[in-house]
């Protein structure tokens, strides 16, 4: 009899414990860990920019090729050394490139970029040399220089601080130049003329900073074009470049118009300057 009572009591206790356990709240499932996306500069990009260009250390030097023309330069009747300064603003351009970032977030970035800027900076210079005779007419001259566009193919090395990239760049540069020299006699006739219009090559170097707009920025909400073409981000950029396309000799030959006009001159032009660019890129790949 006692054994039966003990068994019955034990069963009651077990049933009561089970019922209490059923009433306890269930443990919630552990949250799923979602890593925070880390921005990387790795990927292709294309973009556009506007610019301001100005010349640097540009000088037109003229020498005479014969005794009489050398004497004219020595006597300043022809412009021996003439500083040629140019500048232009509001010019547009575009480019493409690829970046590779070694470690996402912050880390070193290397890349390659090719772009073209339609500079169209030009200037015409007038020079009035003294007369070859006492009280005679002056000897005018006109010198012209123009850079139609500047293209570059450059490597870049930089460091990314998450969405901010600071970099240096350098490489090959090319552009179409136009040089002209016209020397008139005292009667106003074109006595000597020379011109060169072709592509010149050289180098460029500089640096810049680029900022990737955060995906939650209100600026990205209006990025319709980027969304349409599948860009993963839009970046704003500012860059400085120094370019040097070298020098070119231009033969300023006798035109046979008016007297006296014998012999010839050589005018040496150089194209060197600076470019500040501001614009944006569409980035493809990564975040």
C-alpha positions in Angstrom: 0.0 0.0 0.0 2.8 2.4 0.9 4.6 1.6 -2.3 1.6 2.5 -4.4 1.3 5.8 -2.6 4.9 6.6 -3.3 4.5 5.8 -7.0 1.4 7.9 -7.3 3.1 10.9 -5.6 6.1 10.6 -7.8 4.0 10.5 -10.9 2.0 13.6 -9.8 5.2 15.5 -9.2 6.5 14.6 -12.7 3.3 15.6 -14.3 3.2 18.9 -12.5 6.8 19.7 -13.5 6.0 18.9 -17.1 3.0 21.2 -17.0 5.1 24.0 -15.5 7.7 23.6 -18.2 5.1 23.8 -20.9 4.0 27.2 -19.4 7.6 28.7 -19.6 8.3 31.1 -22.6 10.1 29.5 -25.5 13.7 30.7 -26.1 14.0 32.9 -29.2 16.2 31.8 -32.1 19.6 33.5 -32.1 19.8 36.5 -34.5 21.4 35.9 -37.8 24.6 37.8 -38.2 24.8 40.1 -41.2 28.2 41.6 -41.8 28.3 45.4 -42.5 29.2 46.0 -46.2 32.8 47.3 -46.6 33.4 49.7 -49.5 36.1 48.8 -52.0 37.5 50.9 -54.8 38.1 47.8 -57.0 36.3 48.0 -60.3 36.0 49.8 -63.6 34.7 53.4 -63.8 33.8 56.1 -66.3 33.1 59.7 -65.9 33.2 63.3 -67.0 34.8 66.5 -65.8 35.2 70.2 -66.4 38.6 71.9 -66.1 40.7 75.1 -65.9 44.0 75.1 -67.8 46.9 77.6 -67.8 50.3 77.6 -69.4 53.6 77.4 -67.6 57.1 78.3 -68.8 56.0 78.6 -72.4 58.4 80.8 -74.5 58.6 81.4 -78.2 62.3 81.8 -79.3 63.1 83.1 -82.8 66.5 82.9 -84.5 67.7 84.1 -87.9 69.0 81.5 -90.3 71.1 83.9 -92.3 73.2 87.0 -91.6 70.5 89.6 -92.3 67.8 87.7 -90.4 70.1 87.2 -87.5 70.8 90.9 -87.5 67.1 91.6 -87.4 66.7 89.5 -84.3 69.7 91.0 -82.6 68.3 94.5 -83.3 64.9 93.4 -82.0 63.2 94.1 -85.3 61.9 90.5 -84.9 60.8 88.9 -81.6 63.8 87.0 -80.3 62.3 85.7 -77.0 58.6 86.0 -76.4 56.7 84.6 -73.4 53.5 83.0 -74.4 50.9 82.6 -71.6 47.5 81.0 -72.1 44.5 80.0 -70.0 41.0 78.7 -70.3 38.1 77.7 -68.1 34.9 75.7 -68.5 36.5 73.0 -70.8 35.0 69.5 -70.7 36.4 66.0 -70.9 35.8 62.4 -69.9 37.7 59.2 -69.2 37.6 55.6 -68.2 39.8 53.5 -65.8 40.2 50.6 -63.4 41.2 50.5 -59.8 42.3 47.6 -57.6 42.3 47.9 -53.8 44.4 45.3 -51.9 42.3 45.4 -48.7 38.7 46.5 -48.6 37.9 49.4 -46.3 41.3 51.2 -45.9 44.3 50.2 -47.9 46.5 50.8 -50.9 44.9 51.3 -54.4 46.6 51.0 -57.8 45.0 51.7 -61.1 45.1 52.8 -64.7 43.3 55.8 -66.3 42.8 57.2 -69.8 41.0 60.5 -70.4 40.8 63.4 -72.9 40.1 67.1 -72.1 39.0 69.5 -74.8 41.1 72.5 -73.6 41.0 74.7 -76.7 43.3 77.3 -75.1 44.7 79.7 -77.6 46.3 83.2 -77.8 47.6 85.5 -80.5 50.5 87.9 -79.7 51.4 91.1 -81.5 55.0 92.4 -81.6 56.2 95.7 -83.1 59.9 95.9 -83.8 61.8 99.1 -84.5 62.3 100.3 -88.0 65.3 99.3 -90.0 65.7 103.0 -91.0 65.6 106.2 -89.0 62.1 107.4 -88.8 60.8 104.5 -90.9 57.8 102.2 -90.3 57.8 99.6 -87.6 58.3 95.9 -88.3 55.1 94.1 -86.9 54.9 90.4 -86.2 52.1 88.1 -85.1 52.7 84.8 -83.1 49.9 82.3 -82.4 49.7 79.3 -80.2 46.9 76.9 -79.4 46.3 73.5 -77.6 43.1 71.9 -78.9 42.9 69.0 -76.5 45.0 67.1 -74.0 44.8 63.3 -73.6 46.6 61.2 -71.0 47.1 57.5 -70.2 48.4 57.3 -66.6 49.0 54.9 -63.8 47.8 55.8 -60.3 48.9 54.8 -56.8 46.9 55.9 -53.7 45.6 55.1 -50.3 41.9 54.7 -49.5 40.5 55.8 -46.2 37.3 53.9 -46.7 35.2 56.0 -49.1 38.0 58.7 -49.5 40.8 58.0 -52.0 44.0 60.1 -52.1 46.3 59.3 -55.0 49.2 60.3 -57.2 49.3 59.8 -61.0 51.6 60.1 -63.9 52.2 58.8 -67.4 51.9 59.5 -71.1 50.3 62.7 -72.5 49.4 63.8 -76.0 47.6 66.7 -77.6 47.0 68.6 -80.9 49.0 71.9 -81.0 48.9 74.8 -83.5 51.8 77.1 -83.9 52.0 80.1 -86.2 54.5 83.0 -86.9 53.9 85.8 -89.3 56.5 88.6 -89.9 55.4 91.7 -91.9 57.6 94.3 -93.5 57.2 98.1 -92.9 54.7 98.3 -95.7 52.4 95.8 -94.0 53.0 93.0 -96.5 53.5 89.4 -95.1 57.2 88.9 -95.6 57.7 85.6 -93.6 55.3 82.9 -92.5 55.4 79.6 -90.8 52.9 77.2 -89.3 52.7 73.8 -87.6 49.5 71.9 -86.8 49.8 68.3 -85.5 49.7 66.1 -82.5 52.6 66.3 -80.0 53.4 63.8 -77.2 55.0 64.1 -73.8 54.2 63.3 -70.2 51.9 64.4 -67.3 51.9 64.0 -63.6 49.9 65.1 -60.6 47.5 64.0 -57.9 44.0 64.1 -56.7 41.3 63.1 -54.2 38.1 61.2 -54.8 35.1 60.6 -52.6 32.5 57.9 -53.0 29.0 59.1 -52.1 27.5 56.8 -49.3 24.6 54.7 -50.6 22.3 56.3 -48.0 23.1 59.8 -49.1 20.3 61.9 -50.6 22.6 62.5 -53.6 22.4 58.8 -54.5 18.6 59.0 -54.5 18.8 61.1 -57.6 21.4 58.9 -59.3 19.0 57.8 -62.1 21.7 57.4 -64.8 23.9 55.4 -62.5 21.1 53.0 -61.6 20.1 52.7 -65.3 23.6 51.7 -66.4 24.3 49.4 -63.4 26.8 51.5 -61.5 27.5 50.4 -57.9 28.5 53.9 -56.7 29.1 57.5 -57.9 32.2 59.3 -56.8 33.2 63.0 -56.9 36.8 63.9 -57.8 39.2 66.8 -58.0 42.6 66.5 -59.7 45.7 68.5 -60.6 47.9 67.7 -63.6 51.1 69.2 -64.9 51.7 68.4 -68.6 54.7 68.9 -71.0 54.4 68.2 -74.7 57.9 69.3 -75.5 59.1 71.8 -78.1 58.9 72.2 -81.9 60.9 74.2 -84.4 58.8 76.0 -87.0 60.4 77.3 -90.2 59.3 80.9 -90.8 60.1 81.1 -94.5 60.3 84.0 -97.0 57.0 84.5 -98.7 58.4 86.6 -101.6 55.9 89.3 -100.9 57.3 92.8 -100.5 60.9 93.9 -100.3 63.2 93.4 -98.6 62.4 89.9 -97.5 65.3 87.4 -98.0 66.4 84.5 -95.9 64.3 82.8 -93.2 63.8 82.4 -89.4 63.2 79.5 -87.1 60.7 80.0 -84.2 60.8 77.4 -81.5 57.5 76.8 -79.6 56.9 74.9 -76.4 53.7 73.5 -74.8 53.8 73.1 -71.1 51.1 73.9 -68.5 48.7 72.9 -65.8 45.2 71.5 -65.6 42.7 71.4 -62.7 39.8 69.0 -63.2 36.6 68.5 -61.2 33.9 66.0 -62.0 32.4 62.6 -61.1 32.7 59.0 -62.0 30.3 56.1 -62.2 31.9 53.0 -60.5 31.1 49.4 -61.5 31.7 46.4 -59.4 32.2 45.9 -55.6 30.1 48.1 -53.3 
